[in-house]
Amino acid sequence: MRPAAPARHPSAAASSSSSTNSQQEPRPENPLLLLPSSRAGKLSLGCPVLDRLLSGGLPPASVTEIAGESASGKTQLCLQLALLAPLSPLSASCLFLHSDLPFPLRRLRGLAPKSRPDLLDHVLVAAAHSPSDLISLLSRAQRLLAHPGRLPPVRLILVDSIASLFRADFDASPADLKRRSALFFRISAKLKELAHRHRCVVVVTNQVVDVVEGEAGNTVAWSSGRRVSPALGIAWANCVNTRLFLTRDADGRGCARRRMKVAFAPHLPERACEFVIRRDGVFGVEPSGRCT
């Protein structure tokens, strides 16, 4: 018969167990480091000031909304991003889905560097005239992203603009509001699926509406002397990961002062900087462009 093993002191057993557990327990991490955007290259906006505002640029596997009134710079930013995608670490083509007709081809050509006319070949354009059109185009984009053909893979999807698709065919009745929200969620689900499956940067522009006194809950800002909020309400706000709000106001000399504000984002604090729109693109303004 084998002799019984000597009994271990309870404190020694507890110490050994604690040591084993401490070796097996995972180390705590900053939750921001678990975000997809922290593990992959971001898409630069082509300006150090704007990139600093966004901590390096727009993250992949995420849906970013750019909201603002007409002529605030939304489409200009999209055109700039479309030309930057092939030059970025993504080394990608761009799918530009537009609902405001006609497509601003002349502006796109004007932004393209004279030494790189080939950048225009990396921009794929399609028109969406209704929410169902957009859903159909996004379904077809699934095949395009999986089998890009001769072009570099599409890793940037631009939708300009989401609000234009919902101008007609909907009223304020409960049934129409429910149907509209259901379309929001279908579009958002498809955009997020493409973003995560193919590591795409997804950018959606949105228009603004005047804020009625007493309204609350959605993002509100002053622009051109008006209190405005991104169109489509809270239902759509819950469909995007990041919201950038473009506003403008006249200074004492009558010149427009434009600001880009991070309204909300999972990886950024709320802050803003000024920017200008020039013939060669959108650029942050350094002196007053420090994060606030």
Salt bridges, closest charged atoms under 4 A:
GLU65 OE1 - ARG243 NE 2.33
GLU69 OE1 - ARG226 NH1 3.73
GLU69 OE2 - ARG248 NE 3.61
ASP100 OD1 - ARG167 NH1 3.96
ASP118 OD2 - ARG116 NH2 2.87
ASP176 OD1 - ARG179 NH2 3.66
GLU193 OE1 - LYS190 NZ 3.42
GLU193 OE2 - ARG197 NH2 3.36
ASP210 OD1 - ARG226 NE 2.78
ASP251 OD2 - ARG253 NH2 3.50
GLU270 OE2 - LYS261 NZ 3.31
GLU274 OE2 - ARG257 NH2 2.18
ASP280 OD1 - ARG278 NE 3.15
GLU286 OE2 - ARG52 NH2 2.66
